[in-house]
């Protein structure tokens, strides 16, 4: 099943004063300012390939820096342009009557 405008939410953990997976150290203020600016405009949701190329698959609708217990997270909500479900189906008289869910997909 393929649909448009798939609503998504996800949390990106951020750590201040210690290296991230790229070895960079960020201040909390740097992310507070970045999130504040990004909240005013739709920001692309991208697939970033190893060679640095990017494919935009959606846009954000809301971005916040929040505290979740002891962890700081960037909380994102938005829409993917296209996505859907990978499934096996059975038909009865041209109507799908049985579905086995195989995966969730993001498409461009």
N, C-alpha and C positions, 0 to 999 in steps of 0.2 A: 504494500500500500504506500503510495507516494502522496504527500500533501504539501501545501504551501504554508508559510508563516507558522512554523513550529515554535511554540513558546518554550524557552529554556531558562533555567537558573543554575548558576554554579558559583562555588566559593573557591577563591584562589588564596591559599595561605601565603602571608608575607611575613618576613622576619627582618627586624631592624637591628643594626649593629652587629650582624654576623653574615658571613658569605652565603649567597644563594647558590643554586646549582651551576651558575656560570662563574662563581667566584667573586661576585660583586657585593659590596656592602651598601645598603641604603639607609637613609635617615627616615624616620617616621614623617617628618615635615615634607620631604620630597614626595612621598606618596599621597599625603593629605592634599597637597596642591595639585598633583596630577589628576587625582580622582575628582576633585572639585571642578577642574576645567573640563574633564571628560563627561561629567554629568550634564553639562549644558548642551552637548551635541551628540548625535548618534555616532558611536565608535564602531568601526568594523569588527566583526567576529571573524577571525581568520584561521586558516590552516597554514602554518608556516613550515615549509619543507626544509630539509637539511641543507639544501643549496641556497637558502635565503629567499627563494621565491615564495609568494604568498597568494592564497586563493581566498577571497572574501566569500563567506558562506552565510553571513547574516549581519545584524546590527544590534547594538545594545539599546535598551530603553531606559535602564537605570544602573548606575554604578555607585557603590558606597564603600567606604572603608569603615569596618565595624570591628568591635571586639566580641569574640565568641569564647567565653571562658577565659583561658590564659592566652588564647591565640588571636592574632590580628588577621583579618581576612578582607579581601576585596570581594564584595558581594555583587554579582552581576546578574541582571535579567535582560532578556532581549528576545529576538526572533531569528530563527534560521530561515533562509529563503525557501529551502526545500529540505525535506527529510521524510522519514517514514519508518516502516517496519519491514524487515526481511522475514518472510514467512513461507511455509508450505501450506497449501490449501486443498480442500476437497470440495468439489462442486456437486450440487444436486439441481438438475434442471436450470443451469446457468446462474445459480445463486450459490455463493460460498457458504457452506454449512459447517465446515470444520477448519480451524486454523491452528497451526503449530508455530509459535513465535521462535524465530532463529536469532534475531538481533535487531538493534536499533541503528538506523542509518542517517548519515548526513550526506546530502548530495549538493552539487552545484548547478 
